[in-house]
Amino acid sequence: MDSEAEVSESARPLTRSDLVRSGVIALVVSLVINWLIVFVANAGGIAPELAALNYEPVSFFTTIGVVGATVTYGVLARTVADRDRAFTIVAAIVLLLSLLPDFVVIPDQPGGSLVAGAVLGLMHVATAVVCVGVLTDRRNRR
Protein backbone atom coordinates (compact mmCIF):
# COMPACT_ATOMS: atom_id res chain seq x y z
CA MET A 1 0.00 0.00 0.00
CA ASP A 2 2.80 2.44 0.85
CA SER A 3 4.52 1.83 -2.49
CA GLU A 4 1.27 2.76 -4.28
CA ALA A 5 1.10 6.00 -2.31
CA GLU A 6 4.75 6.71 -3.15
CA VAL A 7 4.19 6.09 -6.84
CA SER A 8 1.14 8.35 -6.98
CA GLU A 9 2.98 11.07 -5.03
CA SER A 10 6.01 10.80 -7.31
CA ALA A 11 3.73 11.06 -10.36
CA ARG A 12 1.99 14.15 -8.96
CA PRO A 13 2.79 17.25 -10.99
CA LEU A 14 5.47 19.40 -9.43
CA THR A 15 4.29 22.98 -8.98
CA ARG A 16 6.54 25.91 -9.66
CA SER A 17 6.29 27.02 -6.03
CA ASP A 18 7.32 23.51 -4.86
CA LEU A 19 10.33 23.64 -7.15
CA VAL A 20 11.35 27.16 -6.12
CA ARG A 21 10.92 26.33 -2.41
CA SER A 22 13.04 23.21 -2.76
CA GLY A 23 15.65 25.05 -4.80
CA VAL A 24 15.96 27.82 -2.21
CA ILE A 25 16.30 25.28 0.60
CA ALA A 26 18.97 23.38 -1.36
CA LEU A 27 20.84 26.61 -2.05
CA VAL A 28 20.84 27.82 1.55
CA VAL A 29 21.92 24.44 2.94
CA SER A 30 24.62 24.01 0.25
CA LEU A 31 26.01 27.49 0.81
CA VAL A 32 26.19 27.04 4.59
CA ILE A 33 27.96 23.68 4.25
CA ASN A 34 30.40 25.00 1.65
CA TRP A 35 31.14 28.15 3.66
CA LEU A 36 31.93 25.93 6.65
CA ILE A 37 34.28 23.87 4.48
CA VAL A 38 35.99 27.06 3.25
CA PHE A 39 36.30 28.29 6.84
CA VAL A 40 37.90 25.03 7.99
CA ALA A 41 40.19 24.89 4.95
CA ASN A 42 41.33 28.47 5.52
CA ALA A 43 41.78 27.91 9.26
CA GLY A 44 43.83 24.81 8.46
CA GLY A 45 46.02 26.70 5.98
CA ILE A 46 44.99 24.57 3.01
CA ALA A 47 45.93 26.45 -0.17
CA PRO A 48 45.54 30.01 1.17
CA GLU A 49 46.65 31.44 -2.20
CA LEU A 50 44.21 29.38 -4.26
CA ALA A 51 41.51 31.74 -5.54
CA ALA A 52 38.98 28.91 -5.96
CA LEU A 53 39.00 28.22 -2.21
CA ASN A 54 37.56 31.57 -1.17
CA TYR A 55 34.01 32.56 -0.28
CA GLU A 56 33.17 34.53 -3.45
CA PRO A 57 33.97 31.85 -6.06
CA VAL A 58 32.56 29.11 -3.83
CA SER A 59 29.32 31.08 -3.39
CA PHE A 60 29.08 31.82 -7.11
CA PHE A 61 29.72 28.26 -8.31
CA THR A 62 27.54 26.72 -5.61
CA THR A 63 24.69 28.98 -6.69
CA ILE A 64 25.21 28.10 -10.36
CA GLY A 65 25.25 24.39 -9.50
CA VAL A 66 22.11 24.48 -7.36
CA VAL A 67 20.19 26.60 -9.86
CA GLY A 68 21.26 24.18 -12.61
CA ALA A 69 20.17 21.21 -10.51
CA THR A 70 16.83 22.84 -9.73
CA VAL A 71 16.13 23.65 -13.39
CA THR A 72 17.17 20.13 -14.39
CA TYR A 73 14.84 18.62 -11.81
CA GLY A 74 12.02 20.83 -13.07
CA VAL A 75 12.59 19.72 -16.67
CA LEU A 76 12.76 16.06 -15.68
CA ALA A 77 9.58 16.41 -13.63
CA ARG A 78 7.77 17.40 -16.80
CA THR A 79 9.39 14.94 -19.19
CA VAL A 80 10.03 11.60 -17.47
CA ALA A 81 7.84 9.22 -15.47
CA ASP A 82 10.23 8.72 -12.53
CA ARG A 83 11.72 12.17 -12.04
CA ASP A 84 13.48 11.29 -8.77
CA ARG A 85 15.33 8.30 -10.22
CA ALA A 86 16.23 10.18 -13.41
CA PHE A 87 17.47 13.19 -11.43
CA THR A 88 19.59 11.02 -9.15
CA ILE A 89 21.25 9.44 -12.19
CA VAL A 90 21.85 12.81 -13.87
CA ALA A 91 23.19 14.28 -10.62
CA ALA A 92 25.62 11.37 -10.18
CA ILE A 93 26.95 11.78 -13.71
CA VAL A 94 27.32 15.56 -13.34
CA LEU A 95 29.03 15.07 -9.97
CA LEU A 96 31.58 12.68 -11.44
CA LEU A 97 32.29 15.08 -14.30
CA SER A 98 32.59 18.02 -11.89
CA LEU A 99 35.29 16.22 -9.91
CA LEU A 100 37.65 16.02 -12.90
CA PRO A 101 38.86 19.64 -12.73
CA ASP A 102 39.34 19.35 -8.97
CA PHE A 103 41.95 16.64 -9.45
CA VAL A 104 43.30 17.53 -12.91
CA VAL A 105 43.30 21.34 -13.04
CA ILE A 106 43.36 22.59 -9.42
CA PRO A 107 46.66 20.94 -8.43
CA ASP A 108 48.41 22.89 -11.23
CA GLN A 109 46.87 26.27 -10.30
CA PRO A 110 48.87 28.86 -8.33
CA GLY A 111 48.49 27.84 -4.69
CA GLY A 112 46.73 24.64 -5.70
CA SER A 113 47.41 21.10 -4.58
CA LEU A 114 45.81 17.70 -4.61
CA VAL A 115 44.51 18.36 -1.09
CA ALA A 116 42.92 21.63 -2.24
CA GLY A 117 41.31 19.73 -5.13
CA ALA A 118 39.97 17.17 -2.67
CA VAL A 119 38.47 19.97 -0.54
CA LEU A 120 36.75 21.43 -3.59
CA GLY A 121 35.60 17.93 -4.52
CA LEU A 122 34.11 17.56 -1.05
CA MET A 123 32.09 20.71 -1.71
CA HIS A 124 30.81 19.24 -4.98
CA VAL A 125 29.79 16.04 -3.23
CA ALA A 126 28.08 17.96 -0.41
CA THR A 127 26.13 20.12 -2.85
CA ALA A 128 25.10 17.11 -4.95
CA VAL A 129 23.90 15.20 -1.88
CA VAL A 130 21.93 18.23 -0.66
CA CYS A 131 20.36 18.82 -4.08
CA VAL A 132 19.31 15.21 -4.53
CA GLY A 133 18.05 15.00 -0.97
CA VAL A 134 16.09 18.25 -0.98
CA LEU A 135 14.78 18.26 -4.55
CA THR A 136 13.49 14.68 -4.35
CA ASP A 137 12.05 15.10 -0.84
CA ARG A 138 8.27 14.90 -1.13
CA ARG A 139 7.84 16.73 2.18
CA ASN A 140 8.78 19.95 0.34
CA ARG A 141 5.58 19.70 -1.71
CA ARG A 142 2.10 20.84 -0.79
LUMVEX-648811 format. One record per atom (N, C-alpha, C): x, z, y; residue in three letters; atom name. Coordinates in nm, 2 decimals, decimal comma, m for minus. Last residue first. Layout:
N
X;Z;Y;Ala;CA
...
This chain:
142
0,34;m0,14;2,07;Arg;N
0,21;m0,08;2,08;Arg;CA
0,11;m0,13;1,99;Arg;C
0,67;m0,08;1,94;Arg;N
0,56;m0,17;1,97;Arg;CA
0,43;m0,09;1,98;Arg;C
0,87;0,08;1,86;Asn;N
0,88;0,03;2,00;Asn;CA
0,76;m0,06;2,04;Asn;C
0,84;0,11;1,59;Arg;N
0,78;0,22;1,67;Arg;CA
0,79;0,18;1,82;Arg;C
0,97;m0,09;1,46;Arg;N
0,83;m0,11;1,49;Arg;CA
0,77;0,00;1,58;Arg;C
1,28;m0,21;1,53;Asp;N
1,20;m0,08;1,51;Asp;CA
1,06;m0,10;1,55;Asp;C
1,43;m0,42;1,59;Thr;N
1,35;m0,44;1,47;Thr;CA
1,27;m0,31;1,44;Thr;C
1,57;m0,34;1,82;Leu;N
1,48;m0,46;1,83;Leu;CA
1,39;m0,47;1,70;Leu;C
1,71;m0,11;1,72;Val;N
1,61;m0,10;1,82;Val;CA
1,51;m0,22;1,82;Val;C
1,89;m0,22;1,52;Gly;N
1,80;m0,10;1,50;Gly;CA
1,69;m0,09;1,60;Gly;C
2,01;m0,43;1,64;Val;N
1,93;m0,45;1,52;Val;CA
1,84;m0,34;1,50;Val;C
2,13;m0,30;1,86;Cys;N
2,04;m0,41;1,88;Cys;CA
1,95;m0,43;1,76;Cys;C
2,30;m0,11;1,73;Val;N
2,19;m0,07;1,82;Val;CA
2,09;m0,18;1,84;Val;C
2,47;m0,29;1,59;Val;N
2,39;m0,19;1,52;Val;CA
2,27;m0,14;1,61;Val;C
2,59;m0,42;1,81;Ala;N
2,51;m0,49;1,71;Ala;CA
2,42;m0,40;1,63;Ala;C
2,72;m0,21;1,94;Thr;N
2,61;m0,29;2,01;Thr;CA
2,53;m0,36;1,91;Thr;C
2,91;m0,14;1,74;Ala;N
2,81;m0,04;1,80;Ala;CA
2,69;m0,11;1,86;Ala;C
3,05;m0,38;1,72;Val;N
2,98;m0,32;1,60;Val;CA
2,87;m0,23;1,65;Val;C
3,17;m0,39;1,97;His;N
3,08;m0,50;1,92;His;CA
2,99;m0,45;1,81;His;C
3,32;m0,15;1,97;Met;N
3,21;m0,17;2,07;Met;CA
3,11;m0,28;2,03;Met;C
3,50;m0,22;1,78;Leu;N
3,41;m0,11;1,76;Leu;CA
3,29;m0,11;1,85;Leu;C
3,64;m0,42;1,91;Gly;N
3,56;m0,45;1,79;Gly;CA
3,46;m0,34;1,76;Gly;C
3,78;m0,26;2,10;Leu;N
3,68;m0,36;2,14;Leu;CA
3,58;m0,40;2,03;Leu;C
3,94;m0,13;1,91;Val;N
3,85;m0,05;2,00;Val;CA
3,74;m0,15;2,05;Val;C
4,08;m0,34;1,81;Ala;N
4,00;m0,27;1,72;Ala;CA
3,90;m0,18;1,80;Ala;C
4,23;m0,42;2,03;Gly;N
4,13;m0,51;1,97;Gly;CA
4,03;m0,44;1,88;Gly;C
4,39;m0,19;2,06;Ala;N
4,29;m0,22;2,16;Ala;CA
4,19;m0,32;2,11;Ala;C
4,54;m0,23;1,82;Val;N
4,45;m0,11;1,84;Val;CA
4,35;m0,13;1,94;Val;C
4,68;m0,46;1,88;Leu;N
4,58;m0,46;1,77;Leu;CA
4,49;m0,34;1,78;Leu;C
4,68;m0,50;2,24;Ser;N
4,74;m0,46;2,11;Ser;CA
4,63;m0,47;2,00;Ser;C
4,75;m0,57;2,59;Gly;N
4,67;m0,57;2,46;Gly;CA
4,75;m0,53;2,34;Gly;C
4,90;m0,60;2,81;Gly;N
4,85;m0,47;2,78;Gly;CA
4,77;m0,46;2,66;Gly;C
4,81;m0,94;2,82;Pro;N
4,89;m0,83;2,89;Pro;CA
4,82;m0,69;2,87;Pro;C
4,72;m1,04;2,48;Gln;N
4,69;m1,03;2,63;Gln;CA
4,78;m0,93;2,69;Gln;C
4,74;m1,04;2,21;Asp;N
4,84;m1,12;2,29;Asp;CA
4,82;m1,11;2,44;Asp;C
4,53;m0,89;2,11;Pro;N
4,67;m0,84;2,09;Pro;CA
4,77;m0,92;2,18;Pro;C
4,31;m1,07;2,19;Ile;N
4,34;m0,94;2,26;Ile;CA
4,48;m0,89;2,23;Ile;C
4,29;m1,28;1,99;Val;N
4,33;m1,30;2,13;Val;CA
4,38;m1,18;2,20;Val;C
4,24;m1,17;1,74;Val;N
4,33;m1,29;1,75;Val;CA
4,38;m1,30;1,90;Val;C
4,08;m0,96;1,75;Phe;N
4,19;m0,95;1,66;Phe;CA
4,29;m1,06;1,67;Phe;C
3,88;m1,03;1,93;Asp;N
3,93;m0,90;1,93;Asp;CA
4,06;m0,88;1,86;Asp;C
3,80;m1,29;1,85;Pro;N
3,89;m1,27;1,96;Pro;CA
3,95;m1,13;1,97;Pro;C
3,65;m1,20;1,61;Leu;N
3,76;m1,29;1,60;Leu;CA
3,85;m1,27;1,73;Leu;C
3,41;m1,07;1,65;Leu;N
3,53;m0,99;1,62;Leu;CA
3,66;m1,07;1,62;Leu;C
3,21;m1,26;1,68;Ser;N
3,26;m1,19;1,80;Ser;CA
3,38;m1,11;1,78;Ser;C
3,16;m1,33;1,42;Leu;N
3,23;m1,43;1,51;Leu;CA
3,28;m1,36;1,63;Leu;C
3,03;m1,10;1,33;Leu;N
3,16;m1,14;1,27;Leu;CA
3,23;m1,24;1,36;Leu;C
2,81;m1,11;1,51;Leu;N
2,90;m1,00;1,51;Leu;CA
3,04;m1,04;1,45;Leu;C
2,68;m1,34;1,42;Val;N
2,73;m1,33;1,56;Val;CA
2,83;m1,22;1,57;Val;C
2,61;m1,26;1,16;Ile;N
2,69;m1,37;1,18;Ile;CA
2,76;m1,37;1,32;Ile;C
2,44;m1,04;1,22;Ala;N
2,56;m1,02;1,14;Ala;CA
2,66;m1,13;1,16;Ala;C
2,24;m1,16;1,36;Ala;N
2,32;m1,06;1,43;Ala;CA
2,45;m1,04;1,35;Ala;C
2,12;m1,33;1,16;Val;N
2,19;m1,39;1,28;Val;CA
2,28;m1,29;1,35;Val;C
2,03;m1,12;0,99;Ile;N
2,13;m1,22;0,94;Ile;CA
2,20;m1,28;1,06;Ile;C
1,85;m0,99;1,16;Thr;N
1,96;m0,92;1,10;Thr;CA
2,07;m1,01;1,05;Thr;C
1,67;m1,20;1,21;Phe;N
1,75;m1,14;1,32;Phe;CA
1,87;m1,07;1,27;Phe;C
1,55;m1,23;0,96;Ala;N
1,62;m1,34;1,02;Ala;CA
1,71;m1,29;1,13;Ala;C
1,43;m0,98;0,92;Arg;N
1,53;m1,02;0,83;Arg;CA
1,62;m1,13;0,89;Arg;C
1,25;m0,98;1,14;Asp;N
1,35;m0,88;1,13;Asp;CA
1,46;m0,92;1,04;Asp;C
1,08;m1,21;1,10;Arg;N
1,17;m1,20;1,22;Arg;CA
1,28;m1,10;1,20;Arg;C
0,96;m1,39;0,88;Asp;N
1,02;m1,25;0,87;Asp;CA
1,13;m1,24;0,98;Asp;C
0,88;m1,64;0,98;Ala;N
0,78;m1,55;0,92;Ala;CA
0,84;m1,40;0,92;Ala;C
0,98;m1,77;1,30;Val;N
1,00;m1,75;1,16;Val;CA
0,91;m1,64;1,11;Val;C
0,91;m1,80;1,57;Thr;N
0,94;m1,92;1,49;Thr;CA
0,96;m1,90;1,35;Thr;C
0,88;m1,58;1,72;Arg;N
0,78;m1,68;1,74;Arg;CA
0,80;m1,80;1,65;Arg;C
1,09;m1,42;1,66;Ala;N
0,96;m1,36;1,64;Ala;CA
0,85;m1,47;1,65;Ala;C
1,30;m1,58;1,75;Leu;N
1,28;m1,57;1,61;Leu;CA
1,14;m1,51;1,58;Leu;C
1,28;m1,53;2,03;Val;N
1,26;m1,67;1,97;Val;CA
1,23;m1,66;1,82;Val;C
1,33;m1,25;2,03;Gly;N
1,20;m1,31;2,08;Gly;CA
1,17;m1,45;2,03;Gly;C
1,59;m1,25;1,94;Tyr;N
1,48;m1,18;1,86;Tyr;CA
1,35;m1,23;1,90;Tyr;C
1,71;m1,39;2,15;Thr;N
1,72;m1,44;2,01;Thr;CA
1,61;m1,38;1,93;Thr;C
1,67;m1,20;2,36;Val;N
1,61;m1,34;2,36;Val;CA
1,61;m1,40;2,22;Val;C
1,83;m0,99;2,26;Thr;N
1,68;m0,97;2,28;Thr;CA
1,61;m1,11;2,29;Thr;C
2,08;m1,10;2,24;Ala;N
2,02;m1,05;2,12;Ala;CA
1,87;m1,04;2,14;Ala;C
2,13;m1,15;2,52;Gly;N
2,13;m1,26;2,42;Gly;CA
2,06;m1,22;2,29;Gly;C
2,12;m0,89;2,61;Val;N
2,02;m0,99;2,66;Val;CA
2,01;m1,10;2,56;Val;C
2,34;m0,79;2,48;Val;N
2,21;m0,74;2,45;Val;CA
2,10;m0,83;2,50;Val;C
2,55;m0,96;2,58;Gly;N
2,52;m0,95;2,44;Gly;CA
2,39;m0,90;2,41;Gly;C
2,54;m0,90;2,86;Ile;N
2,52;m1,04;2,81;Ile;CA
2,48;m1,04;2,66;Ile;C
2,60;m0,62;2,85;Thr;N
2,47;m0,67;2,90;Thr;CA
2,44;m0,81;2,85;Thr;C
2,86;m0,63;2,75;Thr;N
2,75;m0,56;2,67;Thr;CA
2,62;m0,61;2,72;Thr;C
2,98;m0,77;2,96;Phe;N
2,97;m0,83;2,83;Phe;CA
2,87;m0,76;2,73;Phe;C
2,95;m0,57;3,17;Phe;N
2,91;m0,71;3,18;Phe;CA
2,89;m0,77;3,04;Phe;C
3,07;m0,34;3,07;Ser;N
2,93;m0,34;3,11;Ser;CA
2,88;m0,48;3,11;Ser;C
3,33;m0,43;3,02;Val;N
3,26;m0,38;2,91;Val;CA
3,11;m0,38;2,95;Val;C
3,41;m0,50;3,29;Pro;N
3,40;m0,61;3,19;Pro;CA
3,32;m0,56;3,06;Pro;C
3,39;m0,23;3,40;Glu;N
3,32;m0,34;3,45;Glu;CA
3,30;m0,46;3,35;Glu;C
3,55;m0,04;3,25;Tyr;N
3,40;m0,03;3,26;Tyr;CA
3,33;m0,16;3,30;Tyr;C
3,80;m0,19;3,04;Asn;N
3,76;m0,12;3,16;Asn;CA
3,60;m0,13;3,17;Asn;C
3,94;m0,36;2,86;Leu;N
3,90;m0,22;2,82;Leu;CA
3,87;m0,13;2,94;Leu;C
4,02;m0,59;2,97;Ala;N
3,90;m0,60;2,89;Ala;CA
3,85;m0,46;2,85;Ala;C
4,27;m0,54;3,09;Ala;N
4,15;m0,55;3,17;Ala;CA
4,02;m0,54;3,09;Ala;C
4,51;m0,32;2,99;Leu;N
4,42;m0,43;2,94;Leu;CA
4,29;m0,43;3,02;Leu;C
4,65;m0,10;3,06;Glu;N
4,67;m0,22;3,14;Glu;CA
4,58;m0,34;3,10;Glu;C
4,60;0,09;2,86;Pro;N
4,55;0,12;3,00;Pro;CA
4,56;m0,01;3,09;Pro;C
4,59;0,11;2,56;Ala;N
4,59;m0,02;2,64;Ala;CA
4,54;0,00;2,79;Ala;C
4,50;0,43;2,53;Ile;N
4,50;0,30;2,46;Ile;CA
4,49;0,18;2,55;Ile;C
4,49;0,69;2,63;Gly;N
4,60;0,60;2,67;Gly;CA
4,61;0,47;2,59;Gly;C
4,28;0,85;2,58;Gly;N
4,38;0,85;2,48;Gly;CA
4,50;0,75;2,51;Gly;C
4,12;0,79;2,80;Ala;N
4,18;0,93;2,79;Ala;CA
4,29;0,93;2,69;Ala;C
4,05;0,53;2,73;Asn;N
4,13;0,55;2,85;Asn;CA
4,20;0,69;2,84;Asn;C
3,90;0,58;2,50;Ala;N
4,02;0,50;2,49;Ala;CA
4,11;0,52;2,61;Ala;C
3,70;0,74;2,60;Val;N
3,79;0,80;2,50;Val;CA
3,92;0,72;2,49;Val;C
3,58;0,56;2,78;Phe;N
3,63;0,68;2,83;Phe;CA
3,73;0,74;2,73;Phe;C
3,50;0,35;2,60;Val;N
3,60;0,33;2,71;Val;CA
3,66;0,45;2,76;Val;C
3,31;0,50;2,46;Ile;N
3,43;0,45;2,39;Ile;CA
3,54;0,41;2,49;Ile;C
3,13;0,55;2,66;Leu;N
3,19;0,67;2,59;Leu;CA
3,32;0,62;2,52;Leu;C
3,04;0,29;2,71;Trp;N
3,11;0,37;2,82;Trp;CA
3,19;0,49;2,76;Trp;C
2,92;0,24;2,46;Asn;N
3,04;0,17;2,50;Asn;CA
3,12;0,23;2,61;Asn;C
2,70;0,42;2,48;Ile;N
2,80;0,42;2,37;Ile;CA
2,93;0,36;2,41;Ile;C
2,57;0,32;2,71;Val;N
2,62;0,46;2,70;Val;CA
2,73;0,47;2,59;Val;C
2,51;0,05;2,64;Leu;N
2,60;0,08;2,75;Leu;CA
2,66;0,22;2,74;Leu;C
2,33;0,10;2,42;Ser;N
2,46;0,03;2,40;Ser;CA
2,56;0,05;2,51;Ser;C
2,12;0,23;2,55;Val;N
2,19;0,29;2,44;Val;CA
2,33;0,23;2,42;Val;C
2,04;0,02;2,73;Val;N
2,08;0,16;2,78;Val;CA
2,17;0,23;2,68;Val;C
1,98;m0,19;2,56;Leu;N
2,08;m0,21;2,66;Leu;CA
2,13;m0,07;2,71;Leu;C
1,77;m0,09;2,40;Ala;N
1,90;m0,14;2,34;Ala;CA
2,01;m0,14;2,44;Ala;C
1,58;m0,05;2,61;Ile;N
1,63;0,06;2,53;Ile;CA
1,76;0,03;2,46;Ile;C
1,55;m0,32;2,69;Val;N
1,60;m0,22;2,78;Val;CA
1,65;m0,10;2,71;Val;C
1,44;m0,43;2,45;Gly;N
1,57;m0,48;2,51;Gly;CA
1,63;m0,38;2,60;Gly;C
1,20;m0,29;2,42;Ser;N
1,30;m0,28;2,32;Ser;CA
1,44;m0,32;2,37;Ser;C
1,07;m0,39;2,65;Arg;N
1,09;m0,24;2,63;Arg;CA
1,21;m0,22;2,53;Arg;C
1,06;m0,66;2,60;Val;N
1,13;m0,61;2,72;Val;CA
1,17;m0,46;2,70;Val;C
0,90;m0,66;2,37;Leu;N
1,03;m0,72;2,36;Leu;CA
1,12;m0,66;2,48;Leu;C
0,66;m0,55;2,46;Asp;N
0,73;m0,49;2,35;Asp;CA
0,88;m0,53;2,35;Asp;C
0,60;m0,74;2,66;Ser;N
0,63;m0,60;2,70;Ser;CA
0,70;m0,52;2,59;Ser;C
0,54;m0,96;2,50;Arg;N
0,65;m0,97;2,59;Arg;CA
0,69;m0,83;2,64;Arg;C
0,46;m0,87;2,16;Thr;N
0,43;m0,90;2,30;Thr;CA
0,55;m0,90;2,38;Thr;C
0,47;m1,03;1,85;Leu;N
0,55;m0,94;1,94;Leu;CA
0,51;m0,97;2,08;Leu;C
0,21;m1,04;1,61;Pro;N
0,28;m1,10;1,72;Pro;CA
0,35;m1,00;1,81;Pro;C
0,27;m0,91;1,29;Arg;N
0,20;m0,90;1,41;Arg;CA
0,28;m0,96;1,53;Arg;C
0,43;m0,91;1,07;Ala;N
0,37;m1,04;1,11;Ala;CA
0,30;m1,03;1,24;Ala;C
0,49;m0,64;1,05;Ser;N
0,60;m0,73;1,08;Ser;CA
0,55;m0,87;1,12;Ser;C
0,24;m0,54;0,98;Glu;N
0,30;m0,50;1,11;Glu;CA
0,41;m0,60;1,15;Glu;C
0,21;m0,66;0,73;Ser;N
0,11;m0,70;0,83;Ser;CA
0,17;m0,66;0,97;Ser;C
0,42;m0,54;0,60;Val;N
0,42;m0,68;0,61;Val;CA
0,33;m0,72;0,72;Val;C
0,35;m0,27;0,61;Glu;N
0,47;m0,31;0,67;Glu;CA
0,47;m0,46;0,69;Glu;C
0,12;m0,27;0,46;Ala;N
0,11;m0,23;0,60;Ala;CA
0,23;m0,28;0,67;Ala;C
0,23;m0,34;0,21;Glu;N
0,13;m0,43;0,28;Glu;CA
0,12;m0,40;0,42;Glu;C
0,39;m0,12;0,16;Ser;N
0,45;m0,25;0,18;Ser;CA
0,36;m0,35;0,25;Ser;C
0,19;0,08;0,13;Asp;N
0,28;0,09;0,24;Asp;CA
0,35;m0,05;0,27;Asp;C
0,08;0,00;m0,12;Met;N
0,00;0,00;0,00;Met;CA
0,09;0,00;0,13;Met;C
